[in-house]
Amino acid sequence: MEHILLVPLASHSQIENTPSREDGMPHGLEEDLRAYGCKMIHEAGILLKQKQVAVATAQIIFQRFWFVTSMKHFGIGDIGMGALYLASKLEECVLRMRDLINIYDVLLQRETHKVKSHTHPQTKKFHYTPMSYFGNTFYDLKDAIVVSEMQILKRLGFNMHITLPYNTLVNYLRVLGLTDRDDVCSRAWGYLNDALQTPVYAIYSVPTIVTAAIVLTTRHLGISLPSTPPDCWWELFDADWEDVWIVCGHVMRLYRQRSVEDCIRVAALINKKSVREWLEKNPTTGDQAMAVIRS
């Protein structure tokens, strides 16, 4: 019987040249915007006291979306809201739309203040101004959630099957005899959560990602596992070492130092209008962007 892959993964062509890169967005900037959108989803989930499974599901949906759509056409803030709202339905812990709108309004106002305070140092400390429920802001955000949810479902072909990595991690640590180490469990769990800010859940299978989290954990804690052929421990889980190492690279790249200017630039590109303006001011063709990546 032919094996059917239930979890949709990006194709080679989608990974090689995403829609955003085709529109001229540099690879590094797209990567940063993806991570930033996932951080906003995570922060919103905490403030809403949402279940972790729903927040993780939303981040994976968010990452998948950008393999079929360009950031020139949809803002990361709008799609983040739509993904979190949709994930709450999938995981049967539905959010009130008004609560989600209120939280994202706080986050969006904060980011706007961050950009403004950088360009105008005399700007006062951030103070949240609640919106009027009869004003345009509330209805604009409400429409954005509805449209984003619809576009996510449409562009991903209603394929919302997602496998989270946490059960797999527990099983793998049990096989390796590491479940009695609290530091190992917590650190590996943390790497899996950090990996949600990268595209790896839309590119690689869960066993590969979990194996990468264990590799990073054991190396940082100085734990030795059999790594000499033919007794390589990751082969127990059918994980290819090259893929595992690439996933490790994606995760470690999150921890690199960024300049203040880079952080502000990302914060200023939350909506599609600002992305379009940036692309017009910085015309870079998809071919040039790919040349930079390959070099």
C-alpha positions as CSV (number, residue, x, y, z in Angstrom):
1,M,0.0,0.0,0.0
2,E,1.3,3.5,-0.9
3,H,2.3,5.5,2.1
4,I,0.2,8.7,2.5
5,L,1.7,11.7,4.2
6,L,-1.0,13.2,6.4
7,V,1.0,16.2,7.4
8,P,1.5,18.6,4.5
9,L,5.1,19.8,4.0
10,A,6.4,22.5,1.7
11,S,7.7,21.3,-1.7
12,H,11.3,22.0,-2.8
13,S,10.3,24.8,-5.1
14,Q,8.3,26.5,-2.4
15,I,11.3,26.3,0.0
16,E,13.7,27.4,-2.7
17,N,11.7,30.5,-3.7
18,T,8.8,31.5,-1.5
19,P,6.2,33.9,-2.8
20,S,7.6,36.8,-0.7
21,R,11.1,36.2,-2.2
22,E,9.5,36.2,-5.7
23,D,8.2,39.7,-4.8
24,G,11.7,40.9,-3.9
25,M,11.9,40.4,-0.2
26,P,15.3,39.3,1.1
27,H,15.5,35.9,2.7
28,G,16.8,37.2,6.0
29,L,14.0,39.8,6.3
30,E,11.3,37.2,5.5
31,E,12.8,34.9,8.2
32,D,12.7,37.7,10.7
33,L,9.1,38.7,9.9
34,R,8.0,35.0,10.3
35,A,9.7,34.8,13.7
36,Y,8.2,38.2,14.7
37,G,4.7,37.1,13.7
38,C,5.1,33.9,15.7
39,K,6.3,35.9,18.8
40,M,3.2,38.0,18.6
41,I,1.0,34.9,18.4
42,H,2.9,33.5,21.5
43,E,2.5,36.8,23.4
44,A,-1.2,37.0,22.5
45,G,-1.7,33.4,23.7
46,I,-0.1,34.1,27.0
47,L,-2.2,37.2,27.6
48,L,-5.3,35.3,26.6
49,K,-4.4,32.4,28.8
50,Q,-4.8,30.1,25.8
51,K,-3.7,26.5,25.8
52,Q,-0.2,25.8,24.6
53,V,-1.4,23.3,22.0
54,A,-3.6,26.0,20.4
55,V,-0.8,28.5,20.4
56,A,1.7,26.0,18.8
57,T,-0.9,25.0,16.2
58,A,-1.4,28.7,15.3
59,Q,2.3,29.2,14.8
60,I,2.6,26.2,12.5
61,I,-0.4,27.3,10.5
62,F,1.2,30.8,10.3
63,Q,4.4,29.4,9.0
64,R,2.7,27.2,6.4
65,F,0.7,30.1,5.0
66,W,3.8,32.0,3.8
67,F,4.9,29.1,1.6
68,V,1.8,29.8,-0.6
69,T,1.3,33.5,-0.1
70,S,3.5,36.7,-0.2
71,M,3.8,39.1,2.7
72,K,3.1,41.8,0.1
73,H,-0.5,40.8,0.0
74,F,-1.2,40.0,3.7
75,G,0.2,41.4,6.9
76,I,1.8,39.2,9.5
77,G,-0.3,40.8,12.2
78,D,-3.6,40.0,10.4
79,I,-2.6,36.5,9.6
80,G,-1.3,35.9,13.1
81,M,-4.8,36.9,14.5
82,G,-6.5,34.7,11.9
83,A,-4.2,31.7,12.7
84,L,-4.7,32.0,16.4
85,Y,-8.5,32.3,16.1
86,L,-8.6,29.3,13.7
87,A,-6.3,27.2,15.9
88,S,-8.6,27.9,18.9
89,K,-11.4,26.2,17.0
90,L,-9.3,23.3,15.8
91,E,-8.1,22.6,19.4
92,E,-11.7,23.1,20.8
93,C,-10.7,26.1,23.1
94,V,-12.4,28.8,21.1
95,L,-11.5,32.4,21.8
96,R,-14.0,35.3,21.9
97,M,-13.3,37.5,18.9
98,R,-13.5,40.6,21.1
99,D,-10.8,39.3,23.5
100,L,-8.5,38.5,20.6
101,I,-9.1,41.9,19.1
102,N,-8.3,43.7,22.4
103,I,-5.1,41.8,22.9
104,Y,-3.8,42.3,19.4
105,D,-4.7,46.0,19.6
106,V,-2.4,46.2,22.7
107,L,0.4,44.5,20.8
108,L,0.0,46.5,17.6
109,Q,-0.1,49.8,19.6
110,R,3.0,48.7,21.5
111,E,4.9,48.0,18.2
112,T,3.8,51.3,16.7
113,H,5.1,53.1,19.8
114,K,8.4,51.2,19.6
115,V,9.0,52.4,16.0
116,K,7.9,55.9,16.9
117,S,10.2,56.1,20.0
118,H,13.2,55.0,17.9
119,T,12.6,57.8,15.3
120,H,11.5,60.3,17.9
121,P,13.5,59.7,21.1
122,Q,11.5,62.4,23.0
123,T,8.4,60.2,22.8
124,K,6.8,59.4,26.1
125,K,6.6,56.0,27.7
126,F,4.1,53.6,26.2
127,H,0.6,53.9,27.5
128,Y,-2.2,51.8,26.1
129,T,-5.3,53.7,24.9
130,P,-8.4,51.4,24.7
131,M,-10.2,51.5,21.5
132,S,-13.9,52.5,21.1
133,Y,-16.1,49.5,20.3
134,F,-18.0,51.8,17.9
135,G,-14.9,53.1,16.1
136,N,-13.2,52.0,12.9
137,T,-10.3,50.2,14.7
138,F,-12.5,47.5,16.2
139,Y,-14.4,46.8,13.0
140,D,-11.2,46.8,10.9
141,L,-9.5,44.2,13.2
142,K,-12.7,42.2,13.2
143,D,-12.8,42.1,9.4
144,A,-9.1,41.3,9.4
145,I,-9.7,38.2,11.5
146,V,-12.6,37.0,9.3
147,V,-10.7,37.6,6.1
148,S,-7.4,36.1,7.4
149,E,-9.2,32.9,8.6
150,M,-10.9,32.5,5.3
151,Q,-7.7,33.0,3.3
152,I,-5.7,30.6,5.4
153,L,-8.3,27.9,4.9
154,K,-8.6,28.6,1.2
155,R,-4.9,28.9,0.4
156,L,-3.9,25.8,2.4
157,G,-6.7,23.8,0.8
158,F,-8.5,23.3,4.1
159,N,-5.8,20.9,5.1
160,M,-5.4,21.7,8.8
161,H,-3.9,18.4,9.9
162,I,-1.1,19.2,12.4
163,T,1.0,16.9,14.5
164,L,2.6,18.5,17.5
165,P,6.0,17.2,18.7
166,Y,5.6,17.0,22.5
167,N,4.4,13.4,22.8
168,T,7.1,12.3,20.4
169,L,9.7,14.1,22.5
170,V,8.6,12.2,25.7
171,N,8.8,8.9,23.9
172,Y,12.2,9.6,22.5
173,L,13.6,10.7,25.8
174,R,12.2,7.5,27.4
175,V,13.9,5.4,24.8
176,L,17.2,7.2,25.4
177,G,16.8,6.9,29.2
178,L,16.8,10.7,29.8
179,T,13.4,11.2,31.3
180,D,14.8,11.3,34.8
181,R,16.8,14.5,33.9
182,D,14.5,17.5,34.4
183,D,17.1,19.8,32.8
184,V,17.1,17.7,29.6
185,C,13.3,17.6,29.4
186,S,12.8,21.3,30.0
187,R,15.6,22.4,27.6
188,A,14.5,20.0,24.8
189,W,10.9,21.2,25.3
190,G,12.1,24.8,25.0
191,Y,13.9,24.1,21.8
192,L,10.7,22.6,20.3
193,N,8.9,25.8,21.3
194,D,11.6,28.0,19.9
195,A,11.5,26.1,16.6
196,L,7.9,27.2,16.2
197,Q,9.4,30.6,15.3
198,T,11.1,29.0,12.3
199,P,9.7,27.3,9.2
200,V,10.9,23.8,10.1
201,Y,7.5,22.4,11.1
202,A,6.4,23.2,7.5
203,I,9.5,21.6,6.0
204,Y,10.6,18.6,8.1
205,S,8.8,15.8,9.8
206,V,8.2,15.8,13.6
207,P,10.8,12.9,14.3
208,T,13.5,15.0,12.6
209,I,12.6,18.2,14.6
210,V,12.4,16.3,17.9
211,T,15.8,14.6,17.2
212,A,17.3,18.1,16.5
213,A,16.0,19.3,19.8
214,I,17.6,16.4,21.6
215,V,20.9,17.0,19.7
216,L,21.0,20.6,20.9
217,T,20.1,19.7,24.4
218,T,22.7,16.9,24.9
219,R,25.4,19.0,23.3
220,H,24.7,22.0,25.5
221,L,24.5,19.9,28.7
222,G,27.5,17.7,27.8
223,I,25.6,14.4,27.6
224,S,27.2,11.8,25.5
225,L,25.1,9.5,23.3
226,P,26.3,6.8,20.8
227,S,27.2,8.8,17.7
228,T,29.7,6.5,15.9
229,P,28.4,4.6,12.8
230,P,26.8,2.1,12.7
231,D,25.5,2.9,16.3
232,C,24.2,6.4,15.8
233,W,21.3,7.1,18.2
234,W,19.3,9.3,15.8
235,E,19.0,6.3,13.4
236,L,16.7,4.7,16.0
237,F,14.1,7.4,15.0
238,D,14.7,7.3,11.2
239,A,16.1,10.8,11.2
240,D,18.6,11.8,8.6
241,W,21.6,13.5,10.1
242,E,21.9,16.2,7.4
243,D,18.2,17.2,8.0
244,V,18.7,17.2,11.7
245,W,21.7,19.4,11.5
246,I,19.8,21.9,9.2
247,V,17.0,22.1,11.8
248,C,19.6,22.8,14.5
249,G,20.9,25.6,12.4
250,H,17.4,27.1,12.0
251,V,16.9,27.1,15.8
252,M,20.3,28.4,16.7
253,R,19.9,31.2,14.1
254,L,17.1,32.6,16.3
255,Y,19.6,33.4,19.0
256,R,21.9,35.6,16.9
257,Q,22.5,39.2,17.9
258,R,20.5,41.7,15.9
259,S,21.1,45.4,15.7
260,V,18.5,47.9,17.0
261,E,17.9,49.1,13.4
262,D,17.1,45.5,12.3
263,C,14.6,45.1,15.1
264,I,12.9,48.4,14.4
265,R,12.7,47.6,10.7
266,V,10.9,44.3,11.4
267,A,8.5,46.0,13.9
268,A,7.7,48.6,11.2
269,L,6.6,45.9,8.7
270,I,3.7,44.3,10.5
271,N,1.1,45.2,7.9
272,K,1.0,44.7,4.1
273,K,1.0,48.5,3.4
274,S,4.3,49.0,5.1
275,V,5.8,45.9,3.4
276,R,4.8,47.2,0.0
277,E,6.3,50.7,0.7
278,W,9.5,49.0,1.8
279,L,9.7,46.9,-1.3
280,E,9.2,49.9,-3.5
281,K,12.0,51.8,-1.7
282,N,14.3,48.7,-1.8
283,P,13.7,47.1,-5.2
284,T,15.4,43.7,-5.1
285,T,14.3,41.1,-7.6
286,G,13.7,37.5,-6.6
287,D,16.8,36.4,-8.6
288,Q,19.0,38.8,-6.7
289,A,17.6,37.6,-3.4
290,M,18.3,34.0,-4.3
291,A,21.8,34.9,-5.4
292,V,22.4,36.4,-2.0
293,I,21.1,33.2,-0.3
294,R,23.3,30.9,-2.5
295,S,26.4,33.0,-1.8
